[in-house]
Amino acid sequence: MMPKQTVKEQKHLFSTYWPALVLALLAFGVAYQFVVPPPPDHLTIAAGSPEGAYYQFALRYKKILAREKVRLDILETAGSIENLGLLGRHDAQIGFVQGGTGSVRTTDELRSLGGIEYEPMWVFYRGDQPLRQLTDVVGKRVAVGADGSGTKALTIFLLRDNGVDEQAIETVSLGGRQALEALVKGDVEMAVFVVSPTAPLVRTLLEQPGIHLMNFRRVDAYARRHHFLSSVNLPEGAMDLQTNIPPESVSLLAPVANLVMNDSLHPALADLLLQAMDEVHGDGGWFGSRGDFPTSEFLEFPLSDEAGRFYKHGAPFLQRYLPFWAATLVDRLKIMLLPLVMVLLPLFKLMPPIYNWRMRARIYRWYSQLEVLDGMSRKSLTPEQEEALLKALLDLREEVMKIDVPLSFAGQLYDLRIHIKMVRGAVMGTDDS
């Protein structure tokens, strides 16, 4: 059982501190209104076709996010244009977007988390007459990519950049395997692909007799004119040293694929995605070097704030040392430090002096009355006045006996009782009556 005196002291402390506690709770309540909502435990990515690199990247992201108990839903799409539409309608929070397709964006709210890899533009054609530049395609039947794909958007964009409009050629909206088959059969004279060099169709067409890969002679000019484009080189024999594929070095034009977000993506999930991007794309891919990707360069969309901090400082400090959900909880509640610093610390610094003052006031307020009675005791008194003074001192002593203070203030209380006794003794003509 708790000692009686300890219970008393706790009551005294509570009676003094409860206004401070109420004020602190109110301060925390106000601060909590500004706490960022917790991140959701799932998000959706607009990827591409299951055979494409984007979809495979999404599958790798999915595994990484699952380690942090975040579910990634993957949408199969026709490509970048459809991905942009899904992002604009908020049917997905993130999506892969090929460089060169940003002009068809449906909203200005989109932001880039960074470039993830070079995606070469492969222009394959039939015949022995070499194609040296895109103006040589006039009058030909060209598979420009499937509707809704970034390949088609980029192809049309670059043709127009060369002064070739769609009336000057016969465009066929085919991409991927369908475009490959059409080119092999001779249904089209040229086919454009924007894919990774590891895509099976690239190797198939490079080995196909009578089909050639266009060497972009003016690749540096394109890269200078359009910041989302880069020039890459496919060295002789890079695809197969034994059969020497390709038979000579080829300059290729390469847009950079971006991972794009809309404003519905929670900032904490953006930080987590950036770490996943670094894990998946950090080796640089086929044409890059380690550390080249992810990157804040070659972007068509403004860089998100989270990505800007990531490329400058790395992963958030807390997420380097704590599990994702623990780190986000601490980060969200950091605003709660405001009432601690602005209210609680000054308040609790003031409370001990206030507590001491209150306890002493219970004792010292009686001294004013005792001082008056002491002054009266020094005068010549009639027996009636002396009797009245003694009664007043007795009443004062009875009131003082009722004072309840913590043990630490008992000495001051006993001093008051002694002083009352001294005045009473002086009135009665004794020292200790």
C-alpha positions as CSV (number, residue, x, y, z in Angstrom):
1,M,0.0,0.0,0.0
2,M,1.2,3.5,-0.9
3,P,2.2,5.6,2.2
4,K,-0.4,8.2,3.1
5,Q,2.1,11.1,2.8
6,T,3.1,10.0,-0.7
7,V,-0.6,10.0,-1.7
8,K,-0.9,13.5,-0.3
9,E,2.1,14.7,-2.2
10,Q,0.8,13.3,-5.4
11,K,-2.5,15.1,-4.8
12,H,-0.7,18.4,-4.3
13,L,1.3,17.9,-7.4
14,F,-1.7,17.1,-9.5
15,S,-3.6,20.1,-8.1
16,T,-0.8,22.3,-9.3
17,Y,0.1,20.5,-12.6
18,W,-3.3,19.7,-14.0
19,P,-3.8,23.0,-15.8
20,A,-0.4,22.5,-17.5
21,L,-1.4,18.9,-18.5
22,V,-4.7,20.2,-20.0
23,L,-2.8,22.9,-21.9
24,A,-0.3,20.3,-23.2
25,L,-3.0,18.0,-24.4
26,L,-4.7,20.8,-26.2
27,A,-1.4,21.7,-27.9
28,F,-0.9,18.1,-29.0
29,G,-4.4,18.0,-30.3
30,V,-3.9,21.1,-32.4
31,A,-0.6,19.8,-33.7
32,Y,-2.1,16.5,-34.6
33,Q,-4.4,18.2,-37.1
34,F,-1.3,19.0,-39.2
35,V,0.1,15.5,-39.1
36,V,0.4,14.1,-42.6
37,P,-1.9,11.1,-43.2
38,P,-0.2,7.7,-43.1
39,P,0.8,6.2,-46.5
40,P,-1.5,3.6,-48.0
41,D,-0.3,0.0,-48.1
42,H,-0.8,-0.3,-51.8
43,L,-0.4,1.6,-55.1
44,T,-0.9,1.0,-58.8
45,I,1.6,1.3,-61.6
46,A,0.7,1.6,-65.3
47,A,3.3,-0.6,-67.0
48,G,3.0,-2.0,-70.5
49,S,2.7,-5.3,-72.3
50,P,3.8,-8.4,-70.3
51,E,6.5,-9.1,-72.9
52,G,8.0,-5.6,-72.5
53,A,10.8,-4.3,-70.3
54,Y,8.4,-2.0,-68.4
55,Y,6.3,-4.8,-67.1
56,Q,9.4,-6.7,-66.0
57,F,10.6,-3.7,-64.2
58,A,7.2,-3.4,-62.5
59,L,7.5,-7.1,-61.3
60,R,10.8,-6.3,-59.7
61,Y,9.4,-3.2,-58.0
62,K,6.6,-5.4,-56.7
63,K,9.0,-7.8,-55.0
64,I,11.0,-4.9,-53.4
65,L,7.9,-3.1,-52.1
66,A,6.5,-6.4,-50.8
67,R,9.4,-6.5,-48.4
68,E,8.1,-3.3,-46.8
69,K,4.5,-4.7,-46.7
70,V,3.4,-2.4,-49.6
71,R,1.3,-4.1,-52.4
72,L,2.0,-2.9,-56.0
73,D,-0.8,-3.6,-58.5
74,I,0.4,-3.7,-62.1
75,L,-1.8,-2.6,-65.0
76,E,-1.1,-4.1,-68.4
77,T,-1.3,-1.3,-71.0
78,A,-0.5,-0.6,-74.7
79,G,2.4,1.7,-73.7
80,S,3.3,5.2,-72.7
81,I,0.4,7.1,-74.1
82,E,-2.1,4.9,-72.3
83,N,0.0,5.2,-69.2
84,L,-0.2,9.0,-69.3
85,G,-4.0,8.8,-69.6
86,L,-4.2,6.5,-66.6
87,L,-2.0,8.9,-64.6
88,G,-4.1,11.8,-65.6
89,R,-7.4,10.1,-64.6
90,H,-5.7,8.9,-61.3
91,D,-6.4,5.3,-62.2
92,A,-2.7,4.8,-61.4
93,Q,-0.3,6.7,-59.1
94,I,2.8,5.9,-61.1
95,G,3.6,4.8,-64.6
96,F,6.4,4.3,-67.1
97,V,6.7,6.9,-69.8
98,Q,9.0,6.8,-72.7
99,G,11.0,9.8,-73.6
100,G,9.5,11.9,-76.3
101,T,5.9,11.3,-75.3
102,G,5.5,14.1,-72.7
103,S,3.9,16.4,-75.2
104,V,0.7,14.4,-75.1
105,R,0.3,14.7,-71.3
106,T,-3.3,15.2,-70.2
107,T,-2.4,17.2,-67.0
108,D,0.3,19.5,-65.7
109,E,0.3,17.7,-62.3
110,L,2.7,15.0,-63.4
111,R,6.2,14.8,-62.0
112,S,9.1,12.6,-62.7
113,L,10.8,10.3,-60.2
114,G,13.7,10.0,-62.6
115,G,15.1,8.4,-65.7
116,I,15.6,4.7,-65.4
117,E,17.3,3.5,-68.6
118,Y,18.3,4.2,-72.2
119,E,15.7,2.8,-74.6
120,P,17.2,2.8,-78.1
121,M,15.1,3.5,-81.1
122,W,15.7,0.6,-83.5
123,V,14.7,1.4,-87.1
124,F,14.8,-1.8,-89.2
125,Y,14.2,-1.7,-93.0
126,R,14.1,-4.1,-96.0
127,G,16.2,-3.8,-99.1
128,D,19.8,-3.2,-100.0
129,Q,19.6,0.6,-100.3
130,P,20.8,2.0,-97.0
131,L,18.7,4.4,-95.0
132,R,20.9,7.2,-93.8
133,Q,18.4,9.5,-92.2
134,L,14.7,9.7,-91.5
135,T,14.0,11.8,-94.6
136,D,14.7,8.7,-96.6
137,V,11.5,7.0,-95.5
138,V,9.3,9.2,-97.7
139,G,6.9,7.1,-99.8
140,K,7.5,4.0,-97.8
141,R,5.1,1.8,-95.8
142,V,6.2,2.1,-92.1
143,A,5.1,0.3,-88.9
144,V,5.3,3.2,-86.5
145,G,4.2,1.4,-83.4
146,A,0.9,0.4,-81.9
147,D,-1.8,3.0,-81.0
148,G,-1.3,4.2,-77.4
149,S,2.4,3.4,-77.5
150,G,5.3,5.7,-76.9
151,T,7.0,4.3,-80.0
152,K,4.3,5.7,-82.3
153,A,4.3,9.1,-80.5
154,L,8.1,9.4,-80.7
155,T,8.3,8.2,-84.4
156,I,5.7,10.7,-85.5
157,F,7.4,13.4,-83.5
158,L,10.8,12.8,-85.1
159,L,9.4,12.4,-88.6
160,R,7.8,15.8,-88.2
161,D,11.0,17.2,-86.8
162,N,12.6,16.1,-90.2
163,G,9.8,17.8,-92.2
164,V,8.1,14.4,-93.0
165,D,4.3,14.5,-92.3
166,E,2.1,11.5,-92.2
167,Q,0.8,12.1,-95.7
168,A,4.3,11.6,-97.1
169,I,4.5,8.0,-95.9
170,E,2.0,5.2,-95.3
171,T,1.9,4.6,-91.6
172,V,0.8,1.3,-90.1
173,S,-0.1,1.1,-86.4
174,L,1.7,-2.0,-85.5
175,G,4.3,-2.7,-82.8
176,G,6.2,-5.5,-81.1
177,R,5.8,-9.0,-82.5
178,Q,3.1,-7.9,-85.1
179,A,5.5,-5.3,-86.6
180,L,8.3,-7.8,-86.7
181,E,6.2,-10.3,-88.6
182,A,4.9,-7.6,-91.0
183,L,8.5,-6.6,-91.8
184,V,9.7,-10.1,-92.3
185,K,6.8,-10.9,-94.6
186,G,7.3,-7.7,-96.6
187,D,3.9,-6.2,-95.6
188,V,5.9,-3.1,-94.5
189,E,9.2,-1.7,-95.7
190,M,10.3,-0.3,-92.3
191,A,9.5,-0.9,-88.7
192,V,10.3,1.2,-85.6
193,F,10.8,-0.2,-82.2
194,V,11.8,1.5,-78.9
195,V,12.9,-1.5,-76.7
196,S,15.7,-2.8,-74.7
197,P,18.5,-4.5,-76.6
198,T,17.7,-7.6,-74.7
199,A,14.2,-7.8,-76.3
200,P,14.1,-11.1,-78.4
201,L,12.8,-9.2,-81.5
202,V,16.0,-7.2,-81.7
203,R,18.2,-10.3,-82.0
204,T,15.7,-11.9,-84.4
205,L,15.7,-8.9,-86.8
206,L,19.5,-8.5,-86.6
207,E,19.9,-12.1,-87.7
208,Q,17.2,-11.9,-90.4
209,P,18.6,-11.9,-94.0
210,G,17.6,-8.9,-96.1
211,I,16.8,-6.7,-93.0
212,H,19.1,-4.0,-91.9
213,L,19.4,-1.7,-88.9
214,M,19.5,2.0,-89.6
215,N,22.7,3.9,-88.4
216,F,21.7,7.3,-87.2
217,R,24.4,9.5,-88.7
218,R,23.0,12.7,-87.1
219,V,22.4,11.2,-83.7
220,D,24.3,14.0,-81.9
221,A,22.1,16.6,-83.6
222,Y,19.0,15.0,-82.3
223,A,20.4,14.8,-78.8
224,R,21.4,18.5,-78.9
225,R,17.9,19.5,-80.1
226,H,15.9,17.4,-77.6
227,H,17.0,17.1,-74.0
228,F,15.1,13.8,-73.5
229,L,17.2,12.1,-76.2
230,S,20.7,10.6,-76.0
231,S,23.1,9.0,-78.4
232,V,24.3,5.5,-77.7
233,N,26.6,3.2,-79.6
234,L,26.0,-0.5,-80.3
235,P,29.5,-1.8,-80.9
236,E,30.4,-4.3,-83.6
237,G,29.8,-7.8,-82.3
238,A,28.1,-6.6,-79.1
239,M,25.1,-8.9,-79.5
240,D,27.1,-12.0,-80.5
241,L,30.8,-12.1,-80.8
242,Q,30.9,-15.5,-82.4
243,T,28.7,-14.5,-85.4
244,N,29.7,-10.8,-85.2
245,I,26.3,-9.3,-84.7
246,P,26.0,-6.5,-85.6
247,P,28.7,-6.6,-88.3
248,E,29.6,-3.0,-87.7
249,S,29.2,-0.4,-85.0
250,V,25.8,1.4,-85.1
251,S,24.8,4.8,-83.7
252,L,21.4,4.7,-82.1
253,L,19.1,7.4,-80.8
254,A,17.9,6.6,-77.3
255,P,15.2,8.3,-75.4
256,V,15.3,7.8,-71.6
257,A,12.4,6.0,-70.0
258,N,10.9,7.8,-67.0
259,L,9.0,6.7,-64.0
260,V,6.3,9.3,-63.6
261,M,3.9,10.1,-60.7
262,N,0.8,12.1,-60.2
263,D,-0.2,14.1,-57.1
264,S,-2.0,11.2,-55.5
265,L,1.2,9.4,-54.7
266,H,2.0,9.7,-51.0
267,P,5.5,11.3,-50.4
268,A,6.6,8.4,-48.2
269,L,5.8,5.9,-51.0
270,A,7.7,8.1,-53.5
271,D,10.8,7.8,-51.2
272,L,10.3,4.0,-51.1
273,L,10.0,3.8,-54.9
274,L,13.2,5.8,-55.5
275,Q,15.1,3.3,-53.4
276,A,13.5,0.5,-55.5
277,M,14.5,2.3,-58.7
278,D,18.1,2.5,-57.4
279,E,18.1,-1.2,-56.6
280,V,16.7,-2.2,-60.0
281,H,18.4,0.3,-62.3
282,G,21.6,1.1,-60.5
283,D,23.7,-1.2,-62.7
284,G,23.1,1.2,-65.6
285,G,21.6,-1.3,-68.0
286,W,23.0,-2.3,-71.4
287,F,24.2,1.2,-72.5
288,G,24.8,2.9,-69.2
289,S,27.4,2.5,-66.5
290,R,26.9,1.7,-62.8
291,G,25.5,4.8,-61.1
292,D,24.1,6.3,-64.3
293,F,20.5,5.4,-63.3
294,P,18.2,6.4,-61.9
295,T,18.9,10.0,-62.9
296,S,17.5,13.5,-62.7
297,E,18.6,14.1,-66.3
298,F,16.8,13.6,-69.7
299,L,13.4,14.4,-68.2
300,E,10.3,15.8,-69.9
301,F,8.5,16.3,-66.7
302,P,9.5,18.4,-63.7
303,L,11.4,16.5,-61.1
304,S,9.3,15.7,-58.0
305,D,10.4,17.2,-54.7
306,E,11.1,13.8,-53.2
307,A,13.3,12.8,-56.2
308,G,15.2,16.1,-55.9
309,R,16.1,15.4,-52.3
310,F,16.9,11.7,-53.1
311,Y,19.4,12.6,-55.9
312,K,21.0,15.3,-53.7
313,H,21.1,13.6,-50.3
314,G,20.1,9.9,-50.9
315,A,17.4,8.0,-49.0
316,P,15.7,9.8,-46.1
317,F,17.7,9.4,-42.9
318,L,15.1,7.5,-41.0
319,Q,14.5,5.0,-43.8
320,R,18.2,4.1,-43.8
321,Y,18.1,2.7,-40.3
322,L,14.4,1.9,-39.6
323,P,11.8,-0.3,-41.3
324,F,9.7,1.7,-43.7
325,W,6.5,1.9,-41.6
326,A,8.5,2.8,-38.4
327,A,10.4,5.5,-40.3
328,T,7.2,7.0,-41.8
329,L,5.5,7.0,-38.4
330,V,8.4,8.9,-36.8
331,D,8.5,11.3,-39.7
332,R,4.8,12.0,-39.6
333,L,4.8,12.6,-35.8
334,K,7.8,15.0,-35.9
335,I,5.4,17.9,-36.0
336,M,4.3,16.8,-32.5
337,L,7.7,18.0,-31.3
338,L,6.4,21.6,-31.8
339,P,4.1,21.6,-28.7
340,L,6.8,19.8,-26.8
341,V,9.3,22.5,-27.6
342,M,7.0,25.5,-27.6
343,V,4.7,24.6,-24.8
344,L,5.7,21.7,-22.6
345,L,9.4,22.6,-22.0
346,P,8.8,26.2,-20.9
347,L,5.6,25.2,-19.0
348,F,7.3,22.4,-17.0
349,K,10.2,24.7,-16.4
350,L,7.9,27.1,-14.7
351,M,5.8,24.6,-12.8
352,P,8.2,23.7,-10.0
353,P,8.6,27.3,-8.8
354,I,4.8,27.7,-9.1
355,Y,4.3,24.6,-7.1
356,N,6.8,25.8,-4.4
357,W,5.1,29.2,-4.3
358,R,1.6,27.6,-3.8
359,M,2.8,25.3,-1.0
360,R,4.6,28.2,0.8
361,A,1.6,30.4,0.3
362,R,-0.5,28.0,2.3
363,I,1.8,28.7,5.3
364,Y,2.9,32.2,4.9
365,R,-0.5,33.8,4.4
366,W,-1.2,33.3,8.1
367,Y,1.8,35.4,9.1
368,S,0.0,38.6,8.3
369,Q,-2.7,37.7,10.8
370,L,-0.1,36.6,13.3
371,E,1.8,39.8,12.9
372,V,-1.3,41.8,13.8
373,L,-1.9,39.7,16.9
374,D,1.8,40.0,17.9
375,G,1.6,43.8,17.7
376,M,-1.5,43.8,19.9
377,S,0.3,41.6,22.5
378,R,3.0,44.3,23.0
379,K,0.4,46.8,24.2
380,S,-1.1,47.3,27.6
381,L,-4.2,45.1,27.6
382,T,-7.2,44.9,29.9
383,P,-8.1,41.4,31.1
384,E,-11.0,41.3,28.5
385,Q,-8.6,42.3,25.7
386,E,-6.1,39.8,26.8
387,E,-8.7,37.0,26.8
388,A,-9.9,38.0,23.4
389,L,-6.3,38.0,22.1
390,L,-5.7,34.6,23.5
391,K,-8.9,33.3,21.8
392,A,-7.8,34.8,18.5
393,L,-4.4,33.0,18.9
394,L,-6.1,29.8,19.7
395,D,-8.4,30.1,16.7
396,L,-5.3,30.9,14.5
397,R,-3.6,27.8,15.9
398,E,-6.6,25.6,15.1
399,E,-6.7,26.9,11.5
400,V,-3.0,26.3,11.1
401,M,-3.4,22.7,12.4
402,K,-5.7,22.1,9.4
403,I,-3.0,23.1,6.8
404,D,-2.1,20.2,4.5
405,V,1.3,20.5,2.9
406,P,3.8,17.9,1.5
407,L,6.4,16.6,3.9
408,S,9.1,18.7,2.2
409,F,7.3,21.8,3.6
410,A,6.7,20.5,7.1
411,G,9.6,22.4,8.6
412,Q,8.0,25.8,7.5
413,L,4.7,24.7,8.9
414,Y,6.2,23.8,12.3
415,D,8.0,27.2,12.3
416,L,4.6,28.8,12.0
417,R,3.2,26.8,14.9
418,I,6.1,27.7,17.0
419,H,5.7,31.4,16.2
420,I,2.1,31.2,17.2
421,K,3.1,29.5,20.5
422,M,5.7,32.2,21.2
423,V,3.2,35.0,20.7
424,R,0.7,33.2,22.9
425,G,3.4,32.7,25.6
426,A,4.2,36.4,25.5
427,V,0.5,37.3,26.1
428,M,0.3,34.8,29.0
429,G,3.6,35.9,30.4
430,T,5.3,32.6,29.8
431,D,8.0,31.4,27.4
432,D,6.4,28.1,26.2
433,S,2.7,28.0,27.3
